[in-house]
Amino acid sequence: MYCGDLVLMNFRTGDSAAAYMYASDLVRYLEGDMQASARDLADQIRVRVENQIPAVPEEILKKAEFIVHRIHYGEIDTF
């Protein structure tokens, strides 16, 4: 899903606000456990954006990569 790629790209370019925007879109497109994972990711990014914390910890980046990987390989249902 293109949205997930945009989350990763914006993380890697240092634009957490844009990463949050696309992560929030992911929440709307996913269902079930993956939607809950995307919501948790979006919440973590939102807190960092609201508190103006520029650095993205490796654990958040890895979580985003995992979600995007599962989307690309069709392991989830989207509506």
C-alpha positions in Angstrom: 0.0 0.0 0.0 1.4 3.3 -1.1 0.5 5.0 2.2 2.9 2.7 4.1 5.7 3.6 1.7 5.0 7.3 2.4 5.3 6.7 6.1 8.7 5.1 5.7 9.9 7.7 3.2 9.0 10.6 5.5 10.6 9.0 8.5 13.8 8.6 6.5 13.7 12.2 5.4 13.0 13.5 8.9 9.5 14.7 8.3 7.6 13.2 11.2 4.5 15.4 10.7 4.1 13.9 7.2 4.8 10.4 8.5 2.0 10.9 11.0 -0.4 12.1 8.4 0.2 9.0 6.3 0.2 6.7 9.3 -3.2 8.1 10.2 -4.4 7.3 6.7 -3.2 3.7 7.2 -5.4 3.3 10.2 -8.5 4.0 8.0 -7.4 1.5 5.4 -6.6 -1.4 7.6 -8.7 -3.8 9.7 -8.3 -6.0 12.7 -4.9 -6.5 14.3 -3.1 -4.5 11.7 -5.4 -1.6 12.2 -4.6 -1.7 15.9 -0.9 -1.8 15.1 -1.2 1.1 12.7 -3.2 3.1 15.3 -0.5 2.5 17.9 2.2 3.6 15.4 0.2 6.7 14.5 -0.2 7.5 18.2 3.5 7.2 18.9 4.3 9.5 16.0 1.6 12.0 17.1 3.2 12.3 20.6 6.6 12.9 19.0 5.2 15.5 16.7 3.2 17.3 19.4 6.2 17.4 21.7 8.5 18.4 18.9 10.8 15.4 19.3 12.6 15.2 16.0 14.5 11.9 16.2 12.6 8.7 15.3 13.7 5.8 17.5 14.8 2.6 15.8 11.9 0.7 17.4 9.3 3.0 15.8 10.9 2.7 12.4 11.1 -1.1 12.7 7.4 -1.2 13.6 6.5 0.8 10.6 8.7 -1.4 8.4 7.0 -4.5 9.7 3.5 -3.1 9.0 4.5 -2.1 5.5 6.1 -5.5 4.9 2.9 -7.3 5.9 0.9 -5.0 3.6 3.1 -5.6 0.6 3.0 -9.4 1.0 -0.7 -9.6 1.4 -0.7 -10.9 4.9 -3.5 -8.6 5.9 -7.0 -7.7 4.8 -7.9 -4.2 3.8 -11.3 -2.9 2.9 
